[in-house]
Amino acid sequence: MVGSPSGTRPFLLTRCGRGGADTLDRMTSRGGTGAGSAADAEAVLAAFARTDGDVAAARRVARQFQGLDDGERSALLWSEDDGAKLVAVLLLVQAMREHPDPELTDEYLSAAKAERFDDPALVDLAAEELVGAPLVDSSTGPLFALVKSDVAMVRRIAIVATLAFVKQGDAEVPLGIAGRLVRERSDTVQSALGWVLRETGKRASEPALVSFLEKSARFLTPAARHTATEHLSPPDRDRLRG
């Protein structure tokens, strides 16, 4: 498959699904499908296929191909292959750690908003670093905008991204996002709420978490409520679990 952009197009389109032609056109305009690029993409898929297919394996493959060019990474992200998307998301995280760039956030969110993410791991492994961390000490408006999305995975991104604030000791932002999502019945969002609320109490402010739960715990699913209260004192835990 090594060759010109026209020679790599069939390979990439089979992996880009909906919007694949547009994605490939963007890649071509950036020079992302030149000689050898399709072989690189095939190598990523082949390397992952030889593993157990879990997150640890995807991390190893992402490290192995950390120099993969932007166009190839985009093709993997927009593919129909779950393993390809997992490796692509981890490549985005690696790239953000090396050279923070808002275009990496945009690339990630574009795929999420286009409903390319079915696996919550694609959110849980990346939202904090790709979406939340760039907003610490900045406007949180973009996070609150994500809450309004019609796509459940995007709303999950909104809450998981607040872990970046939690780790800075900030309970206000995660509880603000949680307050806008707590009535949602989707397990995609509720499971993330339980986890992030628990971490907010552990790392930022237990009193703030207790106050939030006193008002809103009844809206959480039993599973999310159980997770959110795991590290509270037995009296508070029992009372808030109701």
ZIQUITA-V588079 format. One record per pair of residues at least 24 apart in sequence whose C-alpha atoms are under 7 Angstrom apart, sorted by the first residue. I is the first residue (numbers start at 1). J is the second residue. Records with the same first field share a line. If there is no record, write none. Layout:
I = J ; J
This chain:
1 = 38 ; 39
2 = 35 ; 36 ; 38 ; 39
3 = 35 ; 36
4 = 34 ; 35
5 = 33 ; 34
8 = 33 ; 38
12 = 75
15 = 75 ; 78 ; 79 ; 80 ; 81
16 = 75 ; 78 ; 79 ; 80
17 = 78 ; 79 ; 80
27 = 71
32 = 69 ; 70 ; 71 ; 72
33 = 71
37 = 72
41 = 72
45 = 84
53 = 83
58 = 86 ; 87
59 = 90
61 = 87
62 = 87 ; 90 ; 91
66 = 91
78 = 111 ; 116
86 = 122
89 = 122 ; 126
93 = 126 ; 129 ; 130
96 = 130
105 = 130 ; 131
112 = 153 ; 154
113 = 151 ; 154
115 = 151
117 = 153
123 = 157
124 = 160
127 = 157 ; 160 ; 161
128 = 160 ; 161 ; 162 ; 163 ; 164
131 = 161
132 = 161 ; 162 ; 164
133 = 164
136 = 165
144 = 177
152 = 188 ; 189
153 = 188
155 = 189
156 = 188 ; 189 ; 192
159 = 192 ; 193
160 = 192 ; 196
163 = 196
166 = 200 ; 203 ; 204
167 = 203
169 = 203 ; 204
170 = 204
171 = 200 ; 204 ; 205 ; 208
182 = 219 ; 220
183 = 219 ; 220
190 = 220 ; 221 ; 224
191 = 224
193 = 224
194 = 224 ; 225 ; 227 ; 228
195 = 227 ; 228
197 = 228
198 = 227 ; 228 ; 229 ; 230
213 = 240
214 = 240
